[in-house]
Amino acid sequence: MLDFSLSEEHEDFRKVLKEFSDRELLPNYLANSATTEFPFATLKKMGDLGVLGIGFPERFGGTGEDDPVLLGLATETLAYGDVNLASAPIQVGLVGAQLLHGSDEVQQAYLPRVIAGEINLAIALTEPGSGSDASALRTTATRVPGGWRLSGEKTAISWALSATAALVYAREPGSSRSKGVSCFLVDLASEGVSVRHMRGMGCLVLGWGSINLDSVFVPDSHLVGEEGRGFQVAMNKFDFSRAALGLMCLGAAQQSLEEAAVYATQRETFGKPLSEYQGVTFPLAEHATYVEGARWVCYRALWLRGEGKSHTSLASMGKWWGPLVAKEAIEASMKIFGNLGYSAEFPLQQRFRDVMAYLTADGTAEIQKTIISREIIARGTVSL
Ligand SMILES: Cc1cc2nc3c(=O)[nH]c(=O)nc-3n(C[C@H](O)[C@H](O)[C@H](O)COP(=O)(O)OP(=O)(O)OC[C@H]3O[C@@H](n4cnc5c(N)ncnc54)[C@H](O)[C@@H]3O)c2cc1C
């Protein structure tokens, strides 16, 4: 039986987050987006709401039960207010899921604090010579007594400026492709680490940057997962984040369309409100339709994950289509606002620039389409 309704528990959580989003995030979105100073006080409030601990064991301050749909709902709802800070639950979900493969020492030291919203952690996979082709990474991890020494450069890393530590993927010298890659939790205050800001067209508050590692010592206890199998663990986790990132962008798009719908009733041209012209309202209707379609692709992927069923294709569909649909919906909303849509005083242009990040971050559209088409060809059918 088909049932698209949210549970009472989901609906209640959504209401709490929407109220938080309207009260705390939306009024501060432009100010927070204009700085690399990370608003830890706001992150702490998100931690207090439980939004950073979805699916994590209660002993670390998490909600206990794995619930990918709830994570999607959370990020979508927070993105109405601030699409940048809305990525925090996804980031914690990704980093935290990998830390659960780490030593007790690492779990105890980092999981409670990241779930409480006290610290940020980054994921450092991309390098100057390897992005889509992530397994071509060159950073090395050389065995030394008591641990490893890591050397290499990671680039385009979100949260680099505000993170306390980063999950760093590095290979055994002489290994190739995905074999021999391990994952390490590297304290960014360690000797030999230098972080440099990279200025993007949006997402300033996410502190995008490069992380240089010059023979950085990492103790045995900071290996995350099995030695030589770090790559497999990382790739498996991206499935849920792809659908959730789609929803996050769509949340920003929904807010933009709603702002445009209100504005269309207020602004008059030629003696009538804009809402009287189909040239204005039809784009609203069209983009609302695309947004709704893309939302359900993402939610179905997350629901399948929660059921323990295959969802890789759908997650990739949500990842390439969600941000694209969102970007176009925001652009259409900007158009309805006329000159004000271009104004830096209004959030629309900021959302447009922030959402653009997810056309590339966490895997480009071309990589998602490669994953989807590979599955279609292997199955011999497009039906999922
Ligand atoms: C805002 C932002 C935040 C990011 N945050 C992080 C982060 O926190 N951690 C991290 O590790 N990385 C992060 N990244 C890096 C991101 O994951 C990579 O940029 C992305 O995977 C693409 O890699 P690339 O930039 O090297 O492009 P390339 O891999 O060089 O690709 C360039 C172009 O070629 C296309 N292309 C490549 N191969 C193929 C192919 N086989 N078929 C068809 N087309 C292809 C790509 O789709 C793209 O359009 C972030 C990037 C951005 C923009």
The ligand as an SDF file (V2000), in Angstrom:
LIG
                    3D

 53 58  0  0  0  0  0  0  0  0999 V2000
   31.3980   23.9140   -2.6520 C   0  0  0  0  0  0  0  0  0  0  0  0
   32.1600   22.6210   -2.6810 C   0  0  0  0  0  0  0  0  0  0  0  0
   32.3590   21.9230   -1.4970 C   0  0  0  0  0  0  0  0  0  0  0  0
   33.1380   20.7600   -1.5020 C   0  0  0  0  0  0  0  0  0  0  0  0
   33.3630   20.1150   -0.3180 N   0  0  0  0  0  0  0  0  0  0  0  0
   34.1880   19.0270   -0.3040 C   0  0  0  0  0  0  0  0  0  0  0  0
   34.5250   18.4000    0.9320 C   0  0  0  0  0  0  0  0  0  0  0  0
   34.0620   18.7830    2.0030 O   0  0  0  0  0  0  0  0  0  0  0  0
   35.3830   17.3510    0.9030 N   0  0  0  0  0  0  0  0  0  0  0  0
   35.9220   16.8720   -0.2630 C   0  0  0  0  0  0  0  0  0  0  0  0
   36.6940   15.9170   -0.2010 O   0  0  0  0  0  0  0  0  0  0  0  0
   35.6250   17.4600   -1.4540 N   0  0  0  0  0  0  0  0  0  0  0  0
   34.7660   18.5150   -1.4940 C   0  0  0  0  0  0  0  0  0  0  0  0
   34.4740   19.1360   -2.6850 N   0  0  0  0  0  0  0  0  0  0  0  0
   35.0870   18.6420   -3.9010 C   0  0  0  0  0  0  0  0  0  0  0  0
   34.0910   17.9120   -4.7920 C   0  0  0  0  0  0  0  0  0  0  0  0
   33.7450   16.6560   -4.2480 O   0  0  0  0  0  0  0  0  0  0  0  0
   34.7440   17.7880   -6.1840 C   0  0  0  0  0  0  0  0  0  0  0  0
   34.8780   19.0990   -6.6920 O   0  0  0  0  0  0  0  0  0  0  0  0
   33.9150   16.9620   -7.1480 C   0  0  0  0  0  0  0  0  0  0  0  0
   33.9230   15.6080   -6.7690 O   0  0  0  0  0  0  0  0  0  0  0  0
   34.4260   17.0860   -8.5830 C   0  0  0  0  0  0  0  0  0  0  0  0
   35.8110   16.9080   -8.6510 O   0  0  0  0  0  0  0  0  0  0  0  0
   36.7220   17.9910   -9.4180 P   0  0  0  0  0  0  0  0  0  0  0  0
   36.3530   19.3290   -8.9190 O   0  0  0  0  0  0  0  0  0  0  0  0
   38.1300   17.5530   -9.2660 O   0  0  0  0  0  0  0  0  0  0  0  0
   36.3010   17.9070  -10.9270 O   0  0  0  0  0  0  0  0  0  0  0  0
   36.8190   16.7980  -12.0400 P   0  0  0  0  0  0  0  0  0  0  0  0
   36.7490   15.4640  -11.4400 O   0  0  0  0  0  0  0  0  0  0  0  0
   38.1110   17.2590  -12.5740 O   0  0  0  0  0  0  0  0  0  0  0  0
   35.7140   16.9940  -13.1340 O   0  0  0  0  0  0  0  0  0  0  0  0
   35.6450   18.1660  -13.9620 C   0  0  0  0  0  0  0  0  0  0  0  0
   34.4010   18.0510  -14.8460 C   0  0  0  0  0  0  0  0  0  0  0  0
   34.5050   16.8730  -15.6620 O   0  0  0  0  0  0  0  0  0  0  0  0
   33.3840   16.0290  -15.4470 C   0  0  0  0  0  0  0  0  0  0  0  0
   33.8220   14.6450  -15.4790 N   0  0  0  0  0  0  0  0  0  0  0  0
   34.8780   14.0890  -14.8180 C   0  0  0  0  0  0  0  0  0  0  0  0
   34.9600   12.7740  -15.0960 N   0  0  0  0  0  0  0  0  0  0  0  0
   33.9430   12.4950  -15.9500 C   0  0  0  0  0  0  0  0  0  0  0  0
   33.4590   11.3090  -16.5820 C   0  0  0  0  0  0  0  0  0  0  0  0
   34.0500   10.1260  -16.3950 N   0  0  0  0  0  0  0  0  0  0  0  0
   32.3830   11.4000  -17.3990 N   0  0  0  0  0  0  0  0  0  0  0  0
   31.7640   12.5950  -17.5930 C   0  0  0  0  0  0  0  0  0  0  0  0
   32.1580   13.7360  -17.0030 N   0  0  0  0  0  0  0  0  0  0  0  0
   33.2090   13.6880  -16.1870 C   0  0  0  0  0  0  0  0  0  0  0  0
   32.8600   16.4080  -14.0650 C   0  0  0  0  0  0  0  0  0  0  0  0
   31.4780   16.0750  -13.9190 O   0  0  0  0  0  0  0  0  0  0  0  0
   33.1020   17.9040  -14.0430 C   0  0  0  0  0  0  0  0  0  0  0  0
   32.0700   18.5740  -14.6950 O   0  0  0  0  0  0  0  0  0  0  0  0
   33.6800   20.2830   -2.7150 C   0  0  0  0  0  0  0  0  0  0  0  0
   33.4500   20.9770   -3.9090 C   0  0  0  0  0  0  0  0  0  0  0  0
   32.6940   22.1330   -3.8960 C   0  0  0  0  0  0  0  0  0  0  0  0
   32.4760   22.8800   -5.1740 C   0  0  0  0  0  0  0  0  0  0  0  0
  1  2  1  0
  2  3  1  0
  2 52  2  0
  3  4  2  0
  4  5  1  0
  4 50  1  0
  5  6  2  0
  6  7  1  0
  6 13  1  0
  7  8  2  0
  7  9  1  0
  9 10  1  0
 10 11  2  0
 10 12  1  0
 12 13  2  0
 13 14  1  0
 14 15  1  0
 14 50  1  0
 15 16  1  0
 16 17  1  0
 16 18  1  0
 18 19  1  0
 18 20  1  0
 20 21  1  0
 20 22  1  0
 22 23  1  0
 23 24  1  0
 24 25  2  0
 24 26  1  0
 24 27  1  0
 27 28  1  0
 28 29  2  0
 28 30  1  0
 28 31  1  0
 31 32  1  0
 32 33  1  0
 33 34  1  0
 33 48  1  0
 34 35  1  0
 35 36  1  0
 35 46  1  0
 36 37  1  0
 36 45  1  0
 37 38  2  0
 38 39  1  0
 39 40  1  0
 39 45  2  0
 40 41  1  0
 40 42  2  0
 42 43  1  0
 43 44  2  0
 44 45  1  0
 46 47  1  0
 46 48  1  0
 48 49  1  0
 50 51  2  0
 51 52  1  0
 52 53  1  0
M  END
$$$$
